Each structure stands twice: as C-alpha cells, then as structure tokens.
Amino acid sequence: MNKDAIAKSLVADLESRLGEIEAIGALVAAAHLETAIEALCREFDIPRKASNTD
C-alpha cells in the first residue's frame, strides 16, 4: 500500500472516531484529533468534506 492510500485510510478511520470522542466529552482530545486529520489532509492533498463538529 502506498503512502497516499495509507493516509486516506487513516483519515477515514480517524474521522469515524471523532464523533465517538466528542460523545464521551473528551473535547480536548477531539480538537487534537481534528488537527491531526487536517494536517494529514493538507500533507497528502486529501479533499475533506465539511466537518460536523462545533
């Protein structure tokens, strides 16, 4: 698997966990995860749909 495919897979996995992290009230962790997702998307030119987070 190449780096781009790995990055896309990671973004999808991390995005799927973001709601769960917010649901348990771990908002600082959620903010850090959101930042990590954004960084991966920028670095690997991965388009991202609008976030549903506050």
Buried (B, 14 or more C-beta within 10 A) or exposed (E): EEEEEEBBEBBEEBBEEBEEBBEEEEEEBBBEBBEEBBEBBEEBEBEEEEEEEE
